[in-house]
Amino acid sequence: MKKIVTYITYTLGVVVALFVTSCSDAPEEITEVDYGRLFSVYIDSDFTTNVINQTTLRMTWTAVDKAEAYVIELFADDEDMSFEGTPSRIVETEYESPLLIEGLQGESTYAGRIKAVASGIADSKWVEFSFETGAENIFASATVGIHDVTLTWSAEVGGTDLSTITVRSTDGDQTITHSITSSEMAAGTATIDGLVGFTTYTAVMLSADGTRTRGTITFTTNYDGIAIGPGESLKEAIESAADGEVIAVMPGEHVVDANLEINKSISIVAAVSDDKPIVIGAQFNLTDASVNLTLTNLILDGTGKSNVTYVSDEVAVGDILIESCEIINYEKAFLSPGSSVKFDINSYTINNCIAHDCGASGNDLFDVRVGIIRDLTVTNSTFYNFGARHFLRHDASITGNITISIDKCTFYGMFNSTSYGLLYVRQSGSCSISNCIIANTVGGCEYSGTTISTTYSNNYFYEADNAAGNDPSGKIENPEFADPENGDFTIMNENVYYSGAGDQRWIQ
């Protein structure tokens, strides 16, 4: 106890002495502190290093007091962060956050460091970081024929660090390797022939040493066979087609105005991949068990019709795929067979589509009352100007779990009441909504009564409070669409742009 009392007494003595000194000889007020060097860049939540577009580094940081510029050094293929030798890239810049450093080497691990500099004071210490780039893609376009493709790229970016282009069909049945000549490198273009008509290929361009990908592009060759021209009957072509047949629709307007019976597996595609034909007034009615339907690269104008697809009989059909299509003017939209047809669809996929101005008030885009869609996948698509109630209504009438996946989609001007929403699902199963943008929408993601288990990831909401309320991880931010009233949903907000959310066509 004595030691404690003595210590307290001593401390109080020091305090009194300091007080007396400060009263008798007060120093000048300290307004700033001079240091011998700049502070380092702060490592906090504002310091980020993200790779975008595979080979561009996006950096953000907080400005350092008194810094006039920043030096950034990047070392490619430095997994150990040794920082030895000459940096692959040196950037000196005034404060710019975010800073974009473009044209980095693809498929590489970079070690990076940043320091603050200014005249009359020592540089700050280095702050180190690391990141990995993705596969580079310098391809600009693919112009396809029936048996050939002409690929173009930036000759300036490609330079001479190129070796081969390998073209491989998705089914793996055909592989062609083309050695890039010096003249092709200089021109930034090469033509590869010997391809098969109406086949999807992926072309991969490699660096000179063959270790890195410099470009990847997927394309489909034009149809090789009998095609349907404007004025010819699509209905008759379907009726006379064999099971598994591909019907190619030539460019132009095709007025159908009919319910087209699909009693066999069939694919209906654009004959010319970069010139979508307009098919007016077509509703595709699947009537036989196990049939599959594929609609590719078409403009489907539903004037006078309720749905793109329909199932009028109690049958178990196969797979429905709508890909790279534009869907407009349908009274409902995709599938509304009514309340008495116990159909069974194995899978329904919508990919890379734009659908708008459909779904009159009081209708659902998918209306499943007594049937079942066992797997519904919606990816890389845009939906806008819909007066519908729900995107998907799915009641529980047939035993079985369903799977729903909605990924990288943009929704705008949907569900005009708080009583409606993206999902009204009472069938058991699981649902994932990820990387989507929902804007200018009154309805929610899940309407009251929805029982399916739903997970959310990396979604953005704007003027869509009810939808945002269903997603605890969602972010509220204006994507700043370029011209949404005229169907241009290009994202102008950098934060949303670099998040990767929404239909990918708007962030290219």
C-alpha positions as CSV (number, residue, x, y, z in Angstrom):
1,M,0.0,0.0,0.0
2,K,2.9,2.4,0.8
3,K,4.4,2.0,-2.7
4,I,1.1,2.9,-4.3
5,V,0.6,6.1,-2.3
6,T,4.1,7.2,-3.0
7,Y,3.6,6.7,-6.7
8,I,0.4,8.7,-6.8
9,T,2.0,11.5,-4.8
10,Y,4.9,11.7,-7.2
11,T,2.6,11.9,-10.2
12,L,0.6,14.7,-8.8
13,G,3.8,16.5,-8.1
14,V,4.8,16.3,-11.7
15,V,1.4,17.6,-12.9
16,V,1.6,20.6,-10.5
17,A,5.1,21.4,-11.7
18,L,4.0,21.3,-15.3
19,F,1.1,23.6,-14.5
20,V,3.3,26.1,-12.8
21,T,5.8,26.1,-15.6
22,S,3.1,26.6,-18.3
23,C,1.7,29.6,-16.4
24,S,5.0,31.3,-15.9
25,D,6.6,30.7,-19.4
26,A,3.9,29.7,-22.0
27,P,5.3,28.5,-25.3
28,E,4.0,29.6,-28.7
29,E,0.9,27.6,-30.0
30,I,1.9,24.6,-32.2
31,T,-0.1,24.9,-35.5
32,E,1.8,22.4,-37.6
33,V,4.5,19.7,-37.5
34,D,7.3,19.4,-40.0
35,Y,8.5,15.9,-40.9
36,G,11.6,14.9,-42.8
37,R,9.6,12.9,-45.4
38,L,6.1,12.5,-46.8
39,F,3.7,10.2,-45.3
40,S,3.1,6.9,-47.1
41,V,-0.1,6.3,-49.0
42,Y,-2.7,5.2,-46.5
43,I,-3.7,1.5,-46.4
44,D,-7.4,1.9,-45.6
45,S,-10.8,1.1,-47.2
46,D,-10.1,3.8,-49.8
47,F,-7.0,1.9,-51.1
48,T,-8.1,-0.6,-53.7
49,T,-6.4,-2.4,-56.6
50,N,-8.9,-4.1,-59.0
51,V,-8.3,-5.6,-62.4
52,I,-11.0,-4.6,-64.9
53,N,-11.4,-5.7,-68.5
54,Q,-8.8,-8.4,-67.9
55,T,-5.7,-6.2,-68.3
56,T,-6.4,-2.8,-66.8
57,L,-5.5,-1.9,-63.2
58,R,-7.9,0.4,-61.4
59,M,-6.4,2.0,-58.3
60,T,-7.9,4.2,-55.7
61,W,-6.3,5.8,-52.7
62,T,-6.6,8.8,-50.3
63,A,-4.4,11.8,-51.2
64,V,-1.3,12.3,-49.1
65,D,-0.8,15.7,-47.4
66,K,1.7,17.8,-49.3
67,A,2.3,15.2,-52.0
68,E,2.7,16.7,-55.5
69,A,2.7,13.4,-57.4
70,Y,2.8,9.6,-57.0
71,V,5.2,7.1,-58.5
72,I,3.8,3.6,-59.2
73,E,6.0,0.7,-60.3
74,L,4.7,-2.6,-61.6
75,F,6.7,-5.8,-62.0
76,A,5.2,-8.5,-64.1
77,D,5.5,-12.2,-63.2
78,D,6.8,-11.3,-59.7
79,E,4.8,-13.7,-57.5
80,D,7.3,-13.4,-54.7
81,M,7.1,-9.6,-54.7
82,S,10.9,-9.3,-54.9
83,F,10.8,-6.1,-56.9
84,E,14.1,-7.0,-58.6
85,G,15.2,-5.7,-62.0
86,T,13.6,-3.1,-64.1
87,P,9.8,-2.5,-63.6
88,S,7.5,-3.5,-66.4
89,R,5.7,-0.3,-66.1
90,I,6.5,3.0,-64.3
91,V,3.7,5.6,-63.9
92,E,4.2,9.0,-62.4
93,T,1.0,11.0,-61.9
94,E,-0.6,13.8,-60.0
95,Y,-3.4,12.6,-57.7
96,E,-6.0,10.8,-59.7
97,S,-8.4,8.4,-58.1
98,P,-9.5,6.2,-59.6
99,L,-6.4,5.8,-61.8
100,L,-6.5,3.4,-64.7
101,I,-3.3,1.7,-65.9
102,E,-4.2,0.0,-69.2
103,G,-2.5,-2.5,-71.5
104,L,-0.9,-4.7,-68.9
105,Q,0.4,-8.2,-69.7
106,G,-2.4,-10.8,-69.6
107,E,-2.5,-13.9,-67.4
108,S,0.3,-12.5,-65.1
109,T,0.9,-11.9,-61.4
110,Y,2.1,-8.4,-60.8
111,A,3.9,-7.0,-57.8
112,G,3.2,-3.3,-57.4
113,R,4.3,-0.4,-55.2
114,I,3.4,3.2,-54.8
115,K,5.1,6.2,-53.1
116,A,4.3,9.9,-52.7
117,V,6.8,12.5,-53.9
118,A,7.2,16.3,-53.7
119,S,9.9,18.9,-54.1
120,G,11.9,19.9,-51.1
121,I,11.0,16.8,-49.0
122,A,12.0,13.2,-49.0
123,D,9.8,10.7,-50.8
124,S,7.5,8.6,-48.7
125,K,8.2,4.9,-48.1
126,W,6.9,2.5,-50.7
127,V,3.5,0.8,-50.1
128,E,3.4,-2.6,-51.8
129,F,0.5,-4.5,-53.3
130,S,-0.1,-7.4,-55.8
131,F,-2.8,-8.4,-58.3
132,E,-3.4,-10.8,-61.2
133,T,-4.5,-10.0,-64.7
134,G,-6.9,-12.1,-66.7
135,A,-6.6,-13.3,-70.2
136,E,-6.1,-10.4,-72.7
137,N,-8.5,-10.0,-75.5
138,I,-7.5,-7.7,-78.4
139,F,-9.9,-9.1,-80.9
140,A,-12.2,-6.4,-82.3
141,S,-14.6,-8.3,-84.6
142,A,-15.4,-11.6,-86.4
143,T,-17.0,-11.3,-89.9
144,V,-18.4,-14.8,-90.7
145,G,-19.4,-16.6,-93.8
146,I,-20.6,-20.1,-94.3
147,H,-17.1,-21.7,-94.3
148,D,-14.8,-18.9,-93.3
149,V,-14.2,-16.1,-90.8
150,T,-12.2,-12.9,-90.9
151,L,-10.9,-11.8,-87.5
152,T,-9.6,-8.3,-86.8
153,W,-7.7,-6.8,-83.9
154,S,-5.7,-3.7,-83.0
155,A,-2.4,-4.0,-84.9
156,E,-1.0,-1.3,-82.7
157,V,-1.8,-3.2,-79.5
158,G,-1.0,-6.7,-80.9
159,G,2.3,-5.7,-82.4
160,T,4.5,-8.6,-83.3
161,D,3.9,-10.5,-80.0
162,L,1.7,-13.0,-81.8
163,S,2.1,-16.5,-83.0
164,T,-1.1,-18.5,-83.8
165,I,-4.9,-18.5,-83.9
166,T,-6.5,-21.7,-83.0
167,V,-10.2,-22.1,-84.1
168,R,-12.0,-24.9,-82.3
169,S,-15.7,-25.9,-82.7
170,T,-17.6,-26.1,-79.4
171,D,-18.4,-29.8,-79.9
172,G,-14.7,-30.4,-80.3
173,D,-15.0,-32.1,-83.7
174,Q,-12.9,-29.6,-85.6
175,T,-9.7,-27.7,-84.7
176,I,-7.8,-25.4,-87.1
177,T,-4.5,-23.8,-86.2
178,H,-3.5,-20.7,-88.3
179,S,0.1,-19.3,-88.1
180,I,-0.1,-15.5,-88.1
181,T,2.1,-13.9,-90.8
182,S,4.0,-10.7,-90.5
183,S,1.7,-9.0,-93.0
184,E,-1.3,-10.1,-91.0
185,M,0.3,-8.7,-87.8
186,A,0.8,-5.4,-89.5
187,A,-2.7,-5.3,-90.9
188,G,-4.4,-6.6,-87.7
189,T,-6.5,-9.1,-89.6
190,A,-6.5,-12.8,-90.7
191,T,-8.9,-15.0,-92.6
192,I,-9.4,-18.7,-91.7
193,D,-11.3,-21.0,-94.0
194,G,-12.3,-24.6,-94.0
195,L,-15.1,-24.1,-91.4
196,V,-18.4,-25.9,-91.3
197,G,-21.7,-24.0,-91.8
198,F,-23.9,-23.1,-88.8
199,T,-21.3,-24.2,-86.3
200,T,-20.2,-22.3,-83.2
201,Y,-16.4,-21.8,-82.9
202,T,-14.0,-20.2,-80.4
203,A,-10.9,-18.6,-81.7
204,V,-7.9,-18.2,-79.4
205,M,-4.8,-16.0,-80.3
206,L,-1.5,-16.7,-78.5
207,S,1.5,-14.6,-77.8
208,A,4.8,-15.1,-79.7
209,D,6.1,-17.5,-77.1
210,G,2.8,-19.4,-76.9
211,T,2.4,-18.9,-73.2
212,R,-0.3,-16.2,-73.0
213,T,-3.7,-15.6,-74.5
214,R,-3.8,-12.4,-76.5
215,G,-7.4,-12.7,-77.7
216,T,-10.5,-14.9,-77.5
217,I,-13.7,-14.6,-79.5
218,T,-16.7,-16.8,-80.2
219,F,-18.7,-16.8,-83.4
220,T,-21.2,-18.9,-85.4
221,T,-20.8,-19.5,-89.1
222,N,-23.8,-18.8,-91.3
223,Y,-26.3,-21.5,-92.1
224,D,-25.3,-24.0,-94.8
225,G,-28.5,-25.4,-96.4
226,I,-32.1,-24.5,-97.3
227,A,-33.3,-21.2,-95.8
228,I,-36.7,-19.5,-95.6
229,G,-37.0,-16.1,-97.4
230,P,-39.5,-13.4,-96.8
231,G,-42.9,-14.4,-98.2
232,E,-42.2,-18.1,-97.8
233,S,-44.1,-20.0,-95.1
234,L,-42.3,-20.7,-91.8
235,K,-45.3,-22.8,-90.8
236,E,-45.0,-25.1,-93.8
237,A,-41.2,-25.3,-93.3
238,I,-41.7,-26.5,-89.7
239,E,-44.4,-29.0,-90.7
240,S,-42.2,-30.6,-93.3
241,A,-38.9,-30.5,-91.3
242,A,-37.4,-33.7,-89.9
243,D,-36.8,-34.1,-86.2
244,G,-33.7,-32.2,-85.2
245,E,-33.9,-30.0,-88.3
246,V,-32.4,-26.4,-88.4
247,I,-34.6,-23.9,-90.2
248,A,-32.6,-20.7,-91.2
249,V,-34.6,-17.5,-91.7
250,M,-33.2,-15.0,-94.2
251,P,-33.0,-11.3,-93.4
252,G,-36.2,-9.3,-93.8
253,E,-39.8,-9.3,-92.5
254,H,-41.6,-12.7,-92.1
255,V,-45.3,-12.2,-91.3
256,V,-46.4,-15.5,-89.7
257,D,-49.5,-14.6,-87.6
258,A,-50.1,-18.2,-86.5
259,N,-49.7,-20.6,-83.7
260,L,-46.8,-22.9,-84.9
261,E,-47.1,-26.5,-83.7
262,I,-43.8,-27.9,-82.6
263,N,-44.2,-31.7,-82.5
264,K,-40.5,-32.4,-83.1
265,S,-37.2,-31.0,-81.9
266,I,-36.3,-28.0,-84.1
267,S,-34.0,-25.0,-84.2
268,I,-35.1,-21.7,-85.9
269,V,-32.2,-19.4,-86.5
270,A,-31.0,-16.4,-88.5
271,A,-29.5,-17.4,-91.8
272,V,-27.0,-14.5,-91.6
273,S,-25.7,-14.2,-88.0
274,D,-25.2,-10.4,-88.1
275,D,-28.6,-9.6,-89.8
276,K,-31.5,-10.6,-87.6
277,P,-34.8,-11.3,-89.5
278,I,-38.1,-10.0,-88.1
279,V,-40.6,-12.7,-87.4
280,I,-44.1,-11.2,-86.8
281,G,-47.0,-12.8,-85.0
282,A,-45.4,-16.2,-84.2
283,Q,-46.3,-18.3,-81.1
284,F,-44.5,-21.6,-80.8
285,N,-46.7,-24.3,-79.3
286,L,-44.9,-27.4,-78.0
287,T,-47.3,-30.4,-78.3
288,D,-45.3,-33.6,-78.0
289,A,-43.2,-35.2,-75.3
290,S,-39.5,-34.6,-75.1
291,V,-39.3,-32.1,-78.0
292,N,-36.7,-29.3,-77.8
293,L,-37.0,-25.8,-79.3
294,T,-34.2,-23.3,-80.0
295,L,-34.8,-19.8,-81.2
296,T,-31.6,-18.0,-82.1
297,N,-30.7,-14.5,-83.4
298,L,-34.3,-13.4,-84.3
299,I,-36.4,-10.3,-83.7
300,L,-39.7,-11.8,-82.4
301,D,-42.5,-9.3,-82.8
302,G,-45.5,-10.7,-81.0
303,T,-48.1,-8.3,-82.4
304,G,-51.5,-10.2,-82.1
305,K,-50.1,-13.0,-80.0
306,S,-49.9,-13.7,-76.3
307,N,-46.6,-15.6,-75.8
308,V,-43.4,-16.6,-77.5
309,T,-43.9,-20.2,-76.4
310,Y,-46.9,-22.2,-75.3
311,V,-47.7,-25.7,-74.1
312,S,-51.3,-26.6,-74.8
313,D,-51.2,-30.3,-73.8
314,E,-50.3,-32.1,-70.6
315,V,-46.9,-33.3,-71.9
316,A,-43.3,-33.4,-70.6
317,V,-41.3,-31.4,-73.1
318,G,-37.5,-31.1,-73.2
319,D,-35.5,-27.9,-73.4
320,I,-36.4,-24.4,-74.6
321,L,-33.6,-22.0,-75.5
322,I,-34.1,-18.4,-76.6
323,E,-30.7,-16.9,-77.4
324,S,-29.6,-13.5,-78.8
325,C,-33.1,-12.5,-79.7
326,E,-35.1,-9.3,-79.3
327,I,-38.7,-9.9,-78.0
328,I,-41.3,-7.2,-78.4
329,N,-45.1,-6.6,-78.5
330,Y,-46.3,-9.8,-76.9
331,E,-49.4,-9.4,-74.8
332,K,-47.9,-11.6,-72.1
333,A,-44.4,-12.5,-73.0
334,F,-42.7,-15.9,-72.7
335,L,-45.0,-18.6,-71.3
336,S,-48.6,-18.4,-70.0
337,P,-50.4,-21.6,-70.8
338,G,-53.3,-20.9,-68.5
339,S,-54.6,-22.5,-65.3
340,S,-55.5,-26.0,-66.5
341,V,-52.5,-27.4,-68.5
342,K,-50.3,-29.6,-66.4
343,F,-47.2,-29.3,-68.6
344,D,-43.7,-30.3,-67.5
345,I,-40.7,-28.4,-69.0
346,N,-37.3,-29.7,-68.3
347,S,-35.4,-26.4,-68.8
348,Y,-36.2,-22.9,-70.1
349,T,-33.2,-20.7,-70.9
350,I,-33.0,-17.0,-72.0
351,N,-29.6,-15.8,-72.8
352,N,-28.2,-12.6,-74.4
353,C,-31.7,-11.3,-75.2
354,I,-33.4,-7.9,-75.1
355,A,-37.2,-8.0,-74.3
356,H,-39.3,-4.9,-74.0
357,D,-42.8,-3.4,-74.4
358,C,-44.6,-6.7,-73.6
359,G,-46.7,-7.9,-70.7
360,A,-49.9,-5.9,-70.6
361,S,-51.2,-5.1,-67.2
362,G,-52.7,-8.1,-65.4
363,N,-50.4,-10.6,-67.1
364,D,-47.2,-12.4,-66.0
365,L,-44.2,-12.9,-68.2
366,F,-44.1,-16.5,-67.0
367,D,-47.4,-17.8,-65.6
368,V,-47.1,-21.3,-64.3
369,R,-50.3,-22.2,-62.4
370,V,-50.5,-26.0,-62.6
371,G,-47.4,-27.0,-64.6
372,I,-43.7,-26.9,-63.8
373,I,-40.5,-25.5,-65.2
374,R,-37.8,-27.5,-63.5
375,D,-34.9,-25.3,-64.4
376,L,-35.2,-21.6,-65.4
377,T,-32.0,-19.8,-66.4
378,V,-32.0,-16.1,-67.4
379,T,-28.6,-14.6,-68.2
380,N,-27.0,-11.6,-69.9
381,S,-30.3,-10.1,-70.8
382,T,-32.2,-6.8,-70.6
383,F,-35.9,-6.3,-69.8
384,Y,-37.7,-3.0,-69.9
385,N,-41.0,-1.3,-70.3
386,F,-43.2,-4.1,-69.0
387,G,-46.7,-3.6,-67.6
388,A,-46.8,-7.1,-66.2
389,R,-47.5,-8.2,-62.7
390,H,-44.7,-10.7,-62.1
391,F,-41.7,-11.8,-64.1
392,L,-42.3,-15.4,-62.8
393,R,-45.4,-16.7,-61.1
394,H,-45.0,-20.4,-60.3
395,D,-47.5,-22.2,-58.1
396,A,-46.9,-25.5,-56.4
397,S,-49.1,-28.0,-58.3
398,I,-46.6,-30.7,-59.4
399,T,-44.2,-32.4,-57.0
400,G,-40.6,-31.6,-57.4
401,N,-38.0,-29.0,-56.7
402,I,-37.2,-26.2,-59.2
403,T,-34.0,-24.2,-59.8
404,I,-34.0,-20.6,-60.8
405,S,-30.9,-18.6,-61.8
406,I,-31.0,-14.9,-62.8
407,D,-27.6,-13.6,-63.5
408,K,-26.1,-10.5,-65.2
409,C,-29.5,-9.0,-66.1
410,T,-30.8,-5.4,-66.3
411,F,-34.4,-4.7,-65.4
412,Y,-35.9,-1.3,-65.9
413,G,-39.5,0.0,-65.7
414,M,-41.0,-3.3,-64.5
415,F,-43.8,-4.3,-62.2
416,N,-45.9,-1.2,-61.8
417,S,-47.4,-2.0,-58.4
418,T,-46.1,-2.9,-54.9
419,S,-48.3,-5.9,-55.2
420,Y,-46.2,-7.4,-58.0
421,G,-42.5,-8.4,-58.3
422,L,-39.8,-10.3,-59.9
423,L,-40.8,-13.6,-58.2
424,Y,-44.1,-15.0,-57.0
425,V,-43.0,-18.6,-56.5
426,R,-44.6,-21.1,-54.2
427,Q,-42.9,-24.2,-55.6
428,S,-40.1,-25.7,-53.5
429,G,-36.6,-25.3,-54.7
430,S,-33.8,-22.7,-54.9
431,C,-33.2,-19.4,-56.6
432,S,-30.2,-17.2,-57.2
433,I,-30.3,-13.6,-58.2
434,S,-26.8,-12.2,-58.9
435,N,-25.0,-9.4,-60.7
436,C,-28.3,-7.7,-61.6
437,I,-29.4,-4.1,-61.9
438,I,-33.0,-3.3,-61.1
439,A,-34.1,0.3,-61.6
440,N,-37.2,2.5,-62.0
441,T,-39.3,-0.4,-60.7
442,V,-42.1,-0.2,-58.1
443,G,-42.4,-3.9,-57.4
444,G,-40.1,-6.1,-55.2
445,C,-37.8,-9.0,-55.9
446,E,-40.1,-11.3,-54.0
447,Y,-43.8,-10.7,-53.8
448,S,-45.6,-11.6,-50.5
449,G,-46.3,-15.3,-50.5
450,T,-43.1,-16.3,-52.2
451,T,-41.7,-19.4,-50.4
452,I,-38.7,-20.4,-52.6
453,S,-35.3,-20.1,-51.0
454,T,-33.5,-17.1,-52.6
455,T,-29.9,-16.0,-52.4
456,Y,-28.6,-12.6,-53.6
457,S,-25.1,-11.4,-54.7
458,N,-23.7,-8.2,-56.1
459,N,-27.0,-6.6,-57.1
460,Y,-27.6,-2.8,-57.6
461,F,-30.9,-1.0,-57.1
462,Y,-32.0,2.5,-58.1
463,E,-35.5,4.0,-57.6
464,A,-36.5,0.4,-56.7
465,D,-36.9,0.5,-53.0
466,N,-39.2,-2.5,-52.7
467,A,-36.9,-4.7,-54.7
468,A,-33.9,-3.4,-52.7
469,G,-35.7,-4.3,-49.5
470,N,-35.6,-8.0,-50.4
471,D,-31.8,-8.0,-50.8
472,P,-29.8,-7.4,-47.6
473,S,-26.5,-7.3,-49.5
474,G,-27.8,-5.0,-52.4
475,K,-26.3,-1.6,-53.1
476,I,-28.3,1.5,-53.8
477,E,-26.7,3.6,-56.6
478,N,-27.7,5.3,-59.8
479,P,-26.2,3.4,-62.7
480,E,-26.7,6.5,-64.8
481,F,-27.9,4.8,-67.9
482,A,-27.1,6.6,-71.1
483,D,-30.6,6.8,-72.6
484,P,-33.0,4.3,-71.0
485,E,-36.2,5.7,-72.6
486,N,-34.7,4.7,-75.9
487,G,-33.3,1.4,-74.9
488,D,-29.7,2.4,-74.2
489,F,-28.6,1.1,-70.8
490,T,-24.9,1.8,-71.2
491,I,-23.7,2.3,-67.6
492,M,-22.0,5.7,-67.0
493,N,-21.5,5.4,-63.3
494,E,-18.0,4.1,-62.7
495,N,-18.7,2.2,-59.5
496,V,-21.6,0.3,-61.0
497,Y,-19.7,-0.2,-64.3
498,Y,-16.7,-1.8,-62.7
499,S,-18.9,-4.0,-60.4
500,G,-19.7,-6.2,-63.4
501,A,-23.4,-6.0,-62.6
502,G,-26.1,-5.9,-65.3
503,D,-26.4,-7.1,-68.8
504,Q,-22.9,-7.4,-70.0
505,R,-23.6,-5.7,-73.4
506,W,-23.8,-2.4,-71.6
507,I,-20.4,-2.5,-70.0
508,Q,-18.3,-3.4,-73.1
